Amino acid sequence: MYHVSVGVESSLPQAASPASRTAAAATLTVPLRTSPPWSSRLALQVTTASSERQGVSRTYDIECRWSRTYGVLVFDTPHTLVRHDGVDGEVVVRRRSTPDGPVYELIVNGTFLMDTAETSTERLLAGLLLDRHPEPATVLVAGLGFGFTVGSLLADARVRRVDVVEIEPTLVDVLRRGVVPGLDAVVGDDRVRMVVDDVRAMLPAAPPSTYDGILLDVDNGPHFLVHEANAEVYERPLLSVAARALRPGGMLAVWSATPAPVLAGVLADAVGDVEQVVRTVRRETRDVDYHVYVARRPL
């Protein structure tokens, strides 16, 4: 057994008094005992003490990379900016500090949806349509998120109208108020029409042959749902409705955090030829593959 000392600087949310702020800035040294391999993950429990927050305990899942040495890990407790009871669960927007600047997180119904540290696949969802369609004039985006997909569409002058369907009015308000800096212009653009609704209700009401592209990003994919009812989004009936709303040659793209071969088969049956695009991104200390499935309606 080896003994490892890890210094933890606990940065708590803004404290109510100078005494609490002083306690929050204190560095705690916690002895841990473990054995090789040193790449194993450890559960580190840190208890803070102050006159107002006596015995506040937090457990962190960390990765020990040091061999018979000392390391310092700095943990920043995210600051909650928005917490609101949404249509189907709590909507939370948080900010955390990193060496590269603030990162904003979106959590809905207890499910982590995205953060601003890595947005390349949200942009990819739009980019695939823009790269593969000669005239992507009218686009439907299901799932606003922090607006990176919509923002990428608006950067292309060929896009003349973007309908955005978002079930959570709180999220629309978050962007309009500029809670996440620099993204308020997304919902303020004249080409954007915000529809606060469930995509499962909105799509069947769409007239046939309306859109050049439909981009679905309402969950983390069919295997990681924010709400169980969203399973319908990835099933044949709704995807067939989406295909009807596409113009000939139009494209339907679906974002997924995991491989979804069943979804690919359903898209092929409901829409047309399917392409799977895999993007590897760096998340913290590991590489993660994200997937976009793109189906094209025949001409």
Secondary structure in CASP SS format (residue, H / E / C, confidence):
PFRMAT SS
TARGET T0000
AUTHOR 0000-0000-0000
METHOD secondary structure of the structure
MODEL  1
M C 1.00
Y E 1.00
H E 1.00
V E 1.00
S E 1.00
V E 1.00
G E 1.00
V E 1.00
E E 1.00
S E 1.00
S E 1.00
L C 1.00
P C 1.00
Q C 1.00
A C 1.00
A C 1.00
S C 1.00
P H 1.00
A H 1.00
S H 1.00
R H 1.00
T H 1.00
A H 1.00
A H 1.00
A C 1.00
A C 1.00
T E 1.00
L E 1.00
T E 1.00
V E 1.00
P E 1.00
L E 1.00
R E 1.00
T E 1.00
S C 1.00
P C 1.00
P C 1.00
W C 1.00
S C 1.00
S C 1.00
R E 1.00
L E 1.00
A E 1.00
L E 1.00
Q E 1.00
V E 1.00
T E 1.00
T E 1.00
A C 1.00
S C 1.00
S C 1.00
E C 1.00
R C 1.00
Q C 1.00
G C 1.00
V E 1.00
S E 1.00
R E 1.00
T E 1.00
Y E 1.00
D E 1.00
I E 1.00
E E 1.00
C C 1.00
R C 1.00
W C 1.00
S C 1.00
R C 1.00
T C 1.00
Y C 1.00
G E 1.00
V E 1.00
L E 1.00
V E 1.00
F E 1.00
D E 1.00
T C 1.00
P C 1.00
H E 1.00
T E 1.00
L E 1.00
V E 1.00
R E 1.00
H E 1.00
D E 1.00
G C 1.00
V C 1.00
D C 1.00
G C 1.00
E E 1.00
V E 1.00
V E 1.00
V E 1.00
R E 1.00
R E 1.00
R E 1.00
S E 1.00
T E 1.00
P C 1.00
D C 1.00
G E 1.00
P E 1.00
V E 1.00
Y E 1.00
E E 1.00
L E 1.00
I E 1.00
V E 1.00
N C 1.00
G C 1.00
T E 1.00
F E 1.00
L E 1.00
M E 1.00
D E 1.00
T C 1.00
A C 1.00
E C 1.00
T C 1.00
S H 1.00
T H 1.00
E H 1.00
R H 1.00
L H 1.00
L H 1.00
A H 1.00
G H 1.00
L H 1.00
L H 1.00
L H 1.00
D H 1.00
R H 1.00
H C 1.00
P C 1.00
E C 1.00
P C 1.00
A C 1.00
T E 1.00
V E 1.00
L E 1.00
V E 1.00
A E 1.00
G C 1.00
L C 1.00
G C 1.00
F C 1.00
G C 1.00
F H 1.00
T H 1.00
V H 1.00
G H 1.00
S H 1.00
L H 1.00
L H 1.00
A C 1.00
D C 1.00
A C 1.00
R C 1.00
V C 1.00
R C 1.00
R E 1.00
V E 1.00
D E 1.00
V E 1.00
V E 1.00
E E 1.00
I C 1.00
E C 1.00
P H 1.00
T H 1.00
L H 1.00
V H 1.00
D H 1.00
V H 1.00
L H 1.00
R H 1.00
R C 1.00
G C 1.00
V C 1.00
V C 1.00
P C 1.00
G C 1.00
L C 1.00
D H 1.00
A H 1.00
V H 1.00
V H 1.00
G H 1.00
D C 1.00
D C 1.00
R C 1.00
V E 1.00
R E 1.00
M E 1.00
V E 1.00
V E 1.00
D C 1.00
D C 1.00
V H 1.00
R H 1.00
A H 1.00
M H 1.00
L H 1.00
P H 1.00
A H 1.00
A C 1.00
P C 1.00
P C 1.00
S C 1.00
T C 1.00
Y E 1.00
D E 1.00
G E 1.00
I E 1.00
L E 1.00
L E 1.00
D C 1.00
V C 1.00
D C 1.00
N C 1.00
G C 1.00
P C 1.00
H C 1.00
F C 1.00
L C 1.00
V C 1.00
H C 1.00
E H 1.00
A H 1.00
N H 1.00
A H 1.00
E H 1.00
V H 1.00
Y H 1.00
E C 1.00
R H 1.00
P H 1.00
L H 1.00
L H 1.00
S H 1.00
V H 1.00
A H 1.00
A H 1.00
R H 1.00
A H 1.00
L E 1.00
R E 1.00
P E 1.00
G E 1.00
G E 1.00
M E 1.00
L E 1.00
A E 1.00
V E 1.00
W E 1.00
S E 1.00
A C 1.00
T C 1.00
P C 1.00
A C 1.00
P H 1.00
V H 1.00
L H 1.00
A H 1.00
G H 1.00
V H 1.00
L H 1.00
A H 1.00
D H 1.00
A H 1.00
V C 1.00
G C 1.00
D C 1.00
V E 1.00
E E 1.00
Q E 1.00
V E 1.00
V E 1.00
R E 1.00
T E 1.00
V E 1.00
R E 1.00
R E 1.00
E C 1.00
T C 1.00
R E 1.00
D E 1.00
V E 1.00
D E 1.00
Y E 1.00
H E 1.00
V E 1.00
Y E 1.00
V E 1.00
A E 1.00
R E 1.00
R C 1.00
P C 1.00
L C 1.00
END
